[in-house]
Structure formats: C-alpha cells, structure tokens
C-alpha cells in the first residue's frame, strides 16, 4: 500500500474526504470518476461538461446519489455550499 492510500484511509476514518472537481466528462473524465468512486477518502464534488448528459453520466459512474445540474457559476456555488 502506498503512503497516499494510508493517508486517504485515515481521512475517511476521521469522517473527512477530499472533494474532487472534474472538468470534462468524456471517456477520460468518466474513467477518472470511476477511479474516484473506488478510492477511500475522496469523492466527486462537482463536475462540468459542455453536454449535461455526459456530466450526469460521470456522476452516475462515481456512485453519486444526488447530482444537481447547474447552468451558471452562481448556481454551482450555491449547490456546493
């Protein structure tokens, strides 16, 4: 196990996580979302893509229960807060 894995497990045990923002939900973005979903201590916090359906698919892959689409930066900031 790598040191980073141990640190992420410690974070999760402490009830904390690292929130990840994902820009682009094409093939690589969806792969990153899938990887994040398997990691302890990390979660997909927000993501964006020019195509809403791709962004929502990335959230689905990451196992995010409550994805809320936003059309503007202000809406996104409200959702994240």
N, C-alpha and C positions, 0 to 999 in steps of 0.2 A: 504494500500500500504506500502510495506517495504521501508526502507531508501535507500537500494540499487537500487530499482526501480526508486525512485526520482532522485538519482544521475545519473543513466543511461539516464533518460529523459532529465536532464539538459545538459549532454554531447551531446546528439543528437540535442537539440535545439541550442547549440553552434556550430554545424557543425562538431563535433568530434565524433569518435567512438573508441571502444576498439576492436582491431583486435585479433581474436582468432585463434590459430593454433591447428589443430586436428590431432592426430596421431592414426590411426586405424579407418577404415570406415565400420566396421561390423555393427551388429544390434545396439549396444550401440553408436557407433560413428555416425550412421545415426540419431539416436534419439537425440543426442546432437546437430547435425547440424540443425535438425528441430526446436529444442528449441531455438537455437541462432537466427534462422530466424524470430522468433516471438518476440524477445526482442528488445527494443529500446536501442540505444547506443552501440550495439555490431554487429559485422559482422564476418563471416568466412573468414579469411585472407588466410590461407593455410592449406592444409591437406595432409596426406600421408597414403598410404596403400600398401601392397605388390601386390595387384591387382588393376591396374589402373581403371578398370571399377567400383570397389567399391568406390574409391576416387571420381570419377566423379559423381557417383550417390549421394554421400553425398553433393557435390556442388549443384547438381540439386535440392535436397530436401531443401537446405538452400536458394534457390532462387538466387544463384549467376549467374549473366549474362555471365561473361567472365572467365571461368575456363581455365587455361593454363597448360597442363601437363608438368612436368619436369622430366628428367631421372637422373639428378645429383644435388648435393647440389648447385653447381655453377649456374646451370640453374634456380633453385628455387630462389636463392638470386637475380638474375637478374630480374626475373618476379616480385618479391615482391617489389624491389626498385622503 
